[in-house]
Amino acid sequence: MVEHARPAACPACSVSGLAEDVAQADLDKGQILLSLPTIHCAACISAVERGLSGVPGVKSARVNLTLKRASIEAAANVTTEQLIDVLDGLGYEAHELDAGLLSTTASEKAGRDLLLRLAVSGFAMMNVMLLSVSVWSGAVDATRDLFHWISAAITLPTIAFSAQPFFKNAWTALSKGRLNMDVPISLAIGLAVVTSLWETMLSGEHAYFDAALALTFFLLTGRYLDYRTRSIARSAAEELAALEVPRAFKLVDGEPIETPIAELTVGDHILVKPGGRMPVDGEIIEGQSEIDRSLLTGETLPVFAEQGLQVSTGEINLTGPLIIRATAVGKESSLYRMAELVAVAESGRNRYTSLADGAAKLYAPGVHILSALSFVGWYLYSGDMRTALNIAAAVLIITCPCALGLAVPAVTTAASGRLFKKGMLIKDSTALERMAEVDTVVFDKTGTLTSGFPVLQDIGTYGDQDLSVAMALASGSSHPLAKSLVEASKQSGLTPASVEDLREVPGYGTEGLLNGQRVRLGRAVWVGAKALPTTATYLQIGDAAPVAFRFVDALRPGAAETVASLKAAGKEVILLSGDTAPAVEALATQLGIDQWAAEALPEDKVNRVQNLSSNGKHVLMVGDGLNDTAALAAAHVSISPATALDAARVAADIVLLGNDLEPIAEAVETAKSATRRIRENFQIATVYNVIAVPIAIIGLATPLVAALAMSASSITVSLNALRLR
Amino acid sequence: MEMLVYLIPISLFLGGLGLLAFLWTLKNRQYEDPEGDSQRFLSGDWDDKPKP
């Protein structure tokens, strides 16, 4: 929906002059950020760093392999284009990132803060544990009291500092009259510290300082793992957004002025360069070109555009510059109407409760009641407040929610890390669990199962003469068909014929002179050919009969394998496309998909997905276009490729970073095994509680028993989580 | 048991040293690129002299 600098979405975009403008804007900040999706090893790091440092004017270059990014400090005369070219030469794909959008500082700070609290609690826990071991192994009287007092002196400030995140969350929940996981955690930590302090003052035996610290430490570990997973997903999502620069060229007194899209108004005249996207809905008032509507409608054939044609936000201008008059901006634009459809679809989707939330809902009131009952019971039985409180604290500590607080994040971290390595980005934390339930997979065609790039069909059937003339004509154009034609002829070892006076007629094609004869490559009408029903471009040499070059939309790598393995796993596979019936049928037959529908409108797609859902199916929707957005939101879980429009990526739960579709089938398997691990961990935790809680209630739980039981359960669930790899 | 007068402060001090070392690594942003760091030491660059 925006003109953007170096998108992967459209093949013609590289001609856009915007890239340089953006580079210029970035230089003012003194730092250039590049995304390097293909780097993976030590050799890559040194090659990239050495290559970048070799560019005159570059002060420093540092690669971050975890984020697959390079940050470069350079003098003002170094352009981003130049650096990208250098990396291209080295064989590394690089994209510029809008540094302004990557505001990672705040989240980085949160991560460092958590790590700091984790380190402090770890330090305190080890020291207190040392002292506790001496108490357990028989220190008595004054020695025991001294050890307890030292433990208290370490524990109190540590808890006050390290357990703050739990206290804050618990307070927020309580002040809104709700219960969350942090309430029992805070209560357990608080009660353990208070009773231990009381015991210490009375020279008692049972001090739980070590347990309070261990609880804090284990739960902070879980919190940190959770944060890591989210921050990686967030930074990658930010990175995708930073690849698109939301600016348009507004004509003011005939001069194009770069303007943020949000500031455009109805009636503005806007220049859309070849390769750019329509920033608003409008009407063409000047220029001729062709328009690619595939992201909106799924049609693969470009549409001829001239004065008077209505265009919608997000369509891509292919060949000539166009001037449009904005007829609808912001809330009135077709994009916004699509967003409303998405909102309706989303509200219809059942609010999914994650396994952990479900367990927490049972857990929080459960332990409170249990602990309160044991307090009341013991108080009535013994009449001793101290014993009763001690036992209530022991019950709270023993039921420590480590399975929930540590095991679930450990499993999701392991699973998302594994999928991230395969090129999948989990945006939503419950997406994995939902993914595990999928039994029906709905694919979009254009741009999802196919790459969206045309490929010349049956190259052997064309004469070499025709091909080399076509190649000469095409090499001056940025039209996707022309580019693909040049690529194909190059690969078969042809050289372009010597065509003179090359001229591109926007919206029609290219013409020139071959030995004094006029040659034309372009639309059927223009060269006087009969239009074929498939994607094609036509060549006419002199007055000879025109030759049609036919193109097919190439399959995305891994598409056939993905469909096959999904079907082998017993999933129902459906193809829904906005494209014409013959094109959809051909693809469906090729991939062996029995259920397909063509010329589907966005509403049709949503309805189909919702119908399936109401029949009890769990639908995985894979799509990339605006026309898929609402269906993506309505599906049980959704995936969109990184080349998709911003709106589709926002609506999807999972983004496919690479070009290959194959990780999808694997992701379903990983999601299943991750969910299985989470369930197993809950079972382990339940078994452990069934054994340990009665011991605590009858008052046999000493601090030693509590420490052993808690550590054992935490370690068991973490190890079980790690089995995923 | 008089030994404890020395041993407890010593153990606290040593643990504290470890904590300080960790805080130093945290401040030096040593946890921002774990994957890169695990790969970097394999490369032979700057083996003979430190990076300027």
Chai-1 contact restraints between the chains, C-beta under 6 A:
chainA,res_idxA,chainB,res_idxB,connection_type,confidence,min_distance_angstrom,max_distance_angstrom,comment,restraint_id
A,C41,B,Q39,contact,1.0,0.0,6.0,A-B,restraint_1
A,A42,B,Q39,contact,1.0,0.0,6.0,A-B,restraint_2
A,A42,B,L42,contact,1.0,0.0,6.0,A-B,restraint_3
A,A42,B,S43,contact,1.0,0.0,6.0,A-B,restraint_4
A,S46,B,S43,contact,1.0,0.0,6.0,A-B,restraint_5
A,S46,B,D45,contact,1.0,0.0,6.0,A-B,restraint_6
A,N64,B,D33,contact,1.0,0.0,6.0,A-B,restraint_7
A,N64,B,G36,contact,1.0,0.0,6.0,A-B,restraint_8
A,L65,B,D33,contact,1.0,0.0,6.0,A-B,restraint_9
A,L65,B,E35,contact,1.0,0.0,6.0,A-B,restraint_10
A,L65,B,G36,contact,1.0,0.0,6.0,A-B,restraint_11
A,T66,B,D33,contact,1.0,0.0,6.0,A-B,restraint_12
A,T66,B,P34,contact,1.0,0.0,6.0,A-B,restraint_13
A,T66,B,E35,contact,1.0,0.0,6.0,A-B,restraint_14
A,L115,B,L26,contact,1.0,0.0,6.0,A-B,restraint_15
A,A119,B,F22,contact,1.0,0.0,6.0,A-B,restraint_16
A,F123,B,G15,contact,1.0,0.0,6.0,A-B,restraint_17
A,F123,B,L19,contact,1.0,0.0,6.0,A-B,restraint_18
A,N127,B,G15,contact,1.0,0.0,6.0,A-B,restraint_19
